[in-house]
Amino acid sequence: MSEPTVAGGGRTVVVKVGSSSITDDGGGIDHGAVDKLCGELADLRARGHSVVLVSSGAIAAGWATLGGGPRPSDPGRLQALSAVGQHRLMRVYDDALAARSVHVGQVLLAPLDFGHRQQYLHARQTLSHLLEIGVVPVVNENDATSDDEIRFGDNDRLAALVAHLVSAELLVLLTDTAGLLTADPRLDAQASLIEEVVEVDHDLEALAGGSGSMVGSGGMVSKLAAAKIAAWSGVTTVIADAARPDVLAAALDGRPGSGTVFRARNRRLPARKLWIAFALASKGTLRVDDGARRALVDAQSSLLPAGVVAVDGRFEPDDAVEIAGPDGLVFAKGLVRHPSAQVASWAGRRTSELPQGSVHEVVHRDDLVVLV
């Protein structure tokens, strides 16, 4: 792995740790695992690197504090558990890093912080100031009050967005496996580590499988989604085993076998288009014909009604929609300019057949992200 540098020779690294990596068998916080992680974070800082930690575990900590049992799934109870567990989780991090003379600062983020430019700039400024004064920001979802935030998953997607926010060079996603494997090791003893990925495609996503552990809400699928976001942000990603000794230094130094490395793309998406592509939930899908697909991908055109073949879902103006080709595969995403009923009634019609004075674009190219 190459080592891009910043002023002073240090790099900015975002580290995300999942619930399963910092909780014990009963779902409570594993102080030994947190202490190991904090020791490695402190070591990175001692080498001159800036570090941001994105940590899951608040819901799990709250769940264990209130007696465990069947883990609830409804958002209201999960939010309550997060409120109970968040300060307990931060106390453990604060104690472990304070023992190494490192200060921490809690930062809770929500989708709104990525969707509105002023809040995006404010969040970036806050994180930048914390790093400048030598503090390790500990970031988590603001899921005690936000329904949408709980749907970010196991913080993987949030970590990738934070990596973009702080212009990180490296994102490390710590989990309970060595990285992305050729098969599920629980089912195939011959499963081996995939050491490098250049492009996250549909075959790779199918290989990743489904959900993660009982205490987490993510899994390898969400980590691939995060790696894709990071790649479009120009950030290299490593998925690695949190229990591996010296795992962060190994990932940073590019040691062979340290995890699965996902290479960054040469083309970086600007913040707004990254938000459209990855932070907004899709409210529907527009199926387009081959001609429209070529116009969107090759000519970077707007999507017009003539190219729309079918409309799936219910949406309103400014909602996010996915755009799929004739094969059904999604290749783009954008903000739609008309409600679903109107798009459906206009589908296949030429501009000359539309009402005069109306906005003809279904998705304007300025609000469109092509992801192929």
Beta strands, then each sheet from edge to edge (+ up, - down):
strand 1: 12-17
strand 2: 50-55
strand 3: 104-109
strand 4: 136-141
strand 5: 170-175
strand 6: 196-197
strand 7: 236-241
strand 8: 260-262
strand 9: 282-288
strand 10: 308-313
strand 11: 320-324
strand 12: 330-336
strand 13: 363-370
sheet 1: 3+ 4+ 2+ 1+ 5+ 7+ 8- 6-
sheet 2: 10+ 9- 11- 12+ 13-
end
